[in-house]
Amino acid sequence: MADYSIRTRQESTESLDSASSVVTSEEYSDDEKEKHRYDIEDFTIIKTIGTGTFGRVVLCKNKETDEYGAMKILCLSDIIRLKQVEHVKNEKNILQEIRHPFIVNMLWCDRDEACIFMLFDYVCGGELFSYLRNAGRFTSSTGTFYSAEIVSALEYLHSKSIVYRDLKPENLLLDREGHLKITDFGFAKKLTDRTWTLCGTPEYLAPEIIQSKGHNKAVDWWALGVLIYEMLVGYPPFYDDNPFGIYEKILSGKIEWPKHLDTVAKDLIKKLLVQDRTKRLGNMKFDFQSGADDIKRHRWFKGIDWHDVYLRKLEAPIVPRILYDGDSSNFDEYPETDWKTSRTLEKSELKLFEDF
């Protein structure tokens, strides 16, 4: 489930058989930790702003401070039924560890006997996906701006041995100034070598995931290549109505290149969409975290001051229309359901979440 979004293309899936100064949580002061202790009753639930397979994201408001937030509510029974227990635990543990300008911050997390609650900063600009669909395709300069912020975030995650594994426009939100925030860490994983879990969104899967060869952080750089292509062309390079048709196209490596595509961007995409991950830009160094430098030095980012990127000093090409702090007009409308009626788990089932 995208933190704030419904999957408008093939749902991200666990199985291919299914169709600078950054503050970490450990660095919080005691006062800050106290400030981040809440109860679900401390919030007024306003409306749903995103749905997924086993939960939803709601716009909420702190009754005491009047601050808005985005609350991800996951049903424990559905998490168990869909065999997502470890993914949810990974998501929580990773979100507690990370703080970055281009990643949605988790402020608080708790559970009762029926649901898990994750409170995030409310990022009110909506999904990059919506802006891309409205525009048809982005200009090269717009694509460079968003790509630079993504590279900054991925470099940070990789430096912490975290592979993201679900990069796509639906998981990129715009804040009120127009800067990106990566959301939905349901498939993120701590990694020191390789993993074999089959997960992701079909159009964005790297060949090594499909072939079950074991994969590492190089899959994020492959996904960046797919994303840059989609931003500049308007659709992903590998597309088919059937997921297995998509996999065949990915493994064939054949890409159609529109004549309007910027030649420098094309060169970068080609170097990211390399079948052999050891020859893929971003993954040609043994050091797990140093590969981003090769991407940052590419000609498409010529003139980019990467320190200014991190400090959010680059001028955003799109500034969302925000009328007030709790404005939800940049998100789709969703039918409301009563999540409070979720089934309470048996004691034996709750043991699965003892360490949550």
N, C-alpha and C positions, 0 to 999 in steps of 0.2 A: 504493500500500500504506500503510495506516495503520501508523505506527511500531510500535504494539503490538497491532494489531487486524486481524481479518478484516472485510471490508466485508459487513455483514449486509443491506444494501439494495443497490440497483443500484451496481455498482462505479464508483468515480470513474474518469473516462475522459478521454483526450486528445481524443477525437473524438465529435461528436454522432451520427456514423454508426454507432457501436458501441453494442450494447445495454449629577528624581530622579537617582539615581546608578546607572548601569548599566555594567557592565564589558564591553567588546567584546573580541574576540580580539586586536585590535591593541594593547590596553592590558595584556595579560598581561606580567608580568615574565619575565626569562630563566629564573628558577627555576621559575615556573609552567609555562612552555612546555616545559621539560625534563621536568617532572612528567607532562605530557600526551603524552609519546612512549612508545608501547607497541608491542607486537607481538602478533599474534593468539595466539601460543603462550603469552603471559603470562596467558591467561584459561582457566578451566575452563568449558566450555559445559554448562549444567545442563538446560535444557529450552526448547522453543519456546513463546513466549507470544503470537505473532501471525504470520499469514501473509498474503501478497499475491501479485500476479501474477508478479513476478520476484524474489522473495526472501522472507525471513522475519526475525522478530525473536526473539532468544533471550535468556533470562536467563543471565547469566554472572557469574563471580566472579574477581576479581583474585587470582592465586595468591600474590602477595607481601603484599598489604594485607588480603586477605579482604573487600574491599568489593564489593558487588553492582553490576551495571550491566545495561543493556539494549543488546544488540549487534544492529544492523541489518545483515544480510548480504544483499547483492544480487549476483546472478549476472551477470557481464559479458555473456555470450552472450545472455541473455534481454533485457538492457537494449538491446542492439543490435537484436535481432530485433523488439522492440516499439517501436523508434524512440524510446527514452526517454533517449538520451545527454545531450541538452541539459538535460532536466528534472533528471536526477541531478546534473549539474554545477552547475546553479542551486541545487539543494537544499544541496549541500555548501558553496558559496560564501556563501549566505545564513546557514546555520547557524553558520558560522565568525564571522560579523559580529555576531550578535545575542546578547544576554543580558538576560533579563527574568524577574521572579518567576513569571509565568504562561506561560512557554514552556519546553519541555523543552530542557535544555542539551546540546549535543554536546561531548563531552570529547576526542575523538580520532577521526581518520579516516585510512584507509590503503587500499591495494589490493594484490593480488598479480596473477598472470596469469589468474586465474579469477573472483575476487570482489572486491567493495568491502566494507569493514568500517567501520561508523559506531558509535562507542560513546557512549551517552547515560546520564544519570542514570537510575537505576531508579525509576520512579514506580509504587509498589506497590498503589495503590488501585483500579486497573482503570478501565474506560471509564465516562464519564457515561451513555452509551447504556444500559449494563446497569442502572444505578440507575433511569433513567427508565422502562425497560420494566418493572422490578419494581414501581415505584410507580404506574404507569399514567399519571400526570401529576404535575407539581410544583405546589406552592402558589405564589402570586404572590411571596411573600417569598423563597422558594427560587430562583425564576426571576430575581429582581432580583439576588440575590447572585452567581449564576453570570454573568449578563449584565454586571454591573459589572466583574468580573475580565476578561471577554472584551473589553469596550470598552477597558480599560486596556492590554491586550496589542495590540489592533488599532491603537490610537492610537500606540503605540510603533513598530509595524511601518510604519505609514503615514508617520511622521516620518522614517523611513529610506528612504522611497520604495519600500517592499516591499508588494506586494499578496499576500495569503495564498491566497485562491481555493479553499479546501476546508473551510470551516467546517461542522461537523456534530457531533452527539453522539459519534460513533465516534472522532473525532479530539480529544476532550477527555478527559484523564485526571485522576483525583483522586490527590493525594499523601496521605501518611499522616495529615495534619491536615485533609484535606477540601478543600484549595484546588485550583483548576484548573491544568492544564498543557496548553497546546496542543501537539499533536504532528503529525507528517507534513507536511513542507514540500516534498513532491514537486512541487506545482503553484505554489509561491510564486515570485514574479518581481520583480526590480528594475524599476521603472517610473517614467518621468518624464512620459510623456504617456498613450498608450493602447497596448493590445496586442490582437491578433486571434486568439490561440491559443484553440481550442475545448477547454476542459477543465473538469472539475469533476464533481460528483455531480448527476444529473438533478433531483432534488427541490429542490436548493438553487441552481440556476442562475438568474442574473439575466436578464431579457429581452434585454438588449443582447448577452449572450454567445450566446444562441440565434439571434439575428438577425444575428450576425456584423457588428455595427455598430462594433466596437472597444469596449474596456472599460477602466475604470481602477479605483481603489480603492473606488468606489461599489458594486462587486459584493460586497465584504465586508459592507457595511452592509445590502444586500438580504439576504444570507445570515443576518445577525444577526436580521432580522425573521422569517425562516423558522424559525430556531432558537428564538426566544422563543415563537412560536406552537406549535411542536412540544413545547417543555418544558411549556407551560401547558395544552395540549389533549391531548397524548399521541400525536399523529401530525402530519405536515407538512401545510401548507395546500394543497399541490398534489400530488395522488397519483393514480397510475394504474398498472395492471399493465404497461403498455407505455410505454417512455421517451418515445415521440413523443406519447402521450396526455398525459404530464406536461407536455411542452413546450407543447402546445396550451392546457392549463389555465393555465400561467404567463403565456402571451401574452394570454389572455382577461382575466386579472386578477381573475377572480371568486373570492371567498373566502367560505366558510361560517363564520359566527361563532357558536360555541356560547354558549348563554345564561349559562353559568357563568363565562365569561371576564371577568376584571377589566377594567372599562371604561377605566381609565388605560393598562393594558397594551395593550388593543385600539387605543387612539389612537396609541401608539408604533409598534406593528406596522404600522398603516395608513400612517404617515409614512415607514416604512422600505421597505415594499413598494409603492413608487411606480414606475410603469413608466418615466416620464421621469427619467433619472438626475440631470438638472440640478435637479430639484425634490425629489429624495430627501433625507431627513434625513441629515446627515453629509457630503453632497456639494454643498451649496448655496453653498459659498465657493470662490473661485478657488484659494486656497492649498491645496495638496495635503494638508497635515497638520493644518489647523485645524478640519476639519469635526466632529471628535469632540466638541468643546465643545457643539455644538447638541444632540447626543444626551445628553451628561452633564447638561444643564440640563433635560431633559424631566421632567415631573412624576413619572414612574414611579421615578425615582432621587432623589426628594425626601428629604432627610435623609441622603443618602450623603456621607460625607467621602472625597473621591477620593484624598487623601493616605493616609488609613488603608487604603483599598482596596489601593493599591500596596504598603504596608508589611505587607499580609496580616493586618491587625488585626481585620477583620470576622469574626464567628463563623460557621464553616461549618455549614450545615444538615445535612450528612451527613458523618460521620466513618467512613471505612472500617475494617473489622475486620482488623487486621494482627497476626499472632501473633509474627512475628520478621522480621528485616531482609530475608531472601530469600523471604518468603512470596509465593507465586504463586497463591494460592487465589482471588483476585479476577479472574483471567483464565481464559478458556476453555481446555479441553484440545485440543491439536492433534497429529496424527500426526507422528512424527519422521522426517526423511529425512536422508541423509548429504550435506550441502552440500559436503563436501570432494571429492565426485566430480564437481563442476561442470567443464564443458569448459574447458580452457586455451585462451586466444585465440591466434590466429596473430599474427605480428608486425605485419602490415598492419592487423589489427583493433585491436591494442593502441595504435596511433597515435592512435586516437580518444580515448584516455584519458591521453595524454602529459602533459597539464596538470592531471591530477587529483592 
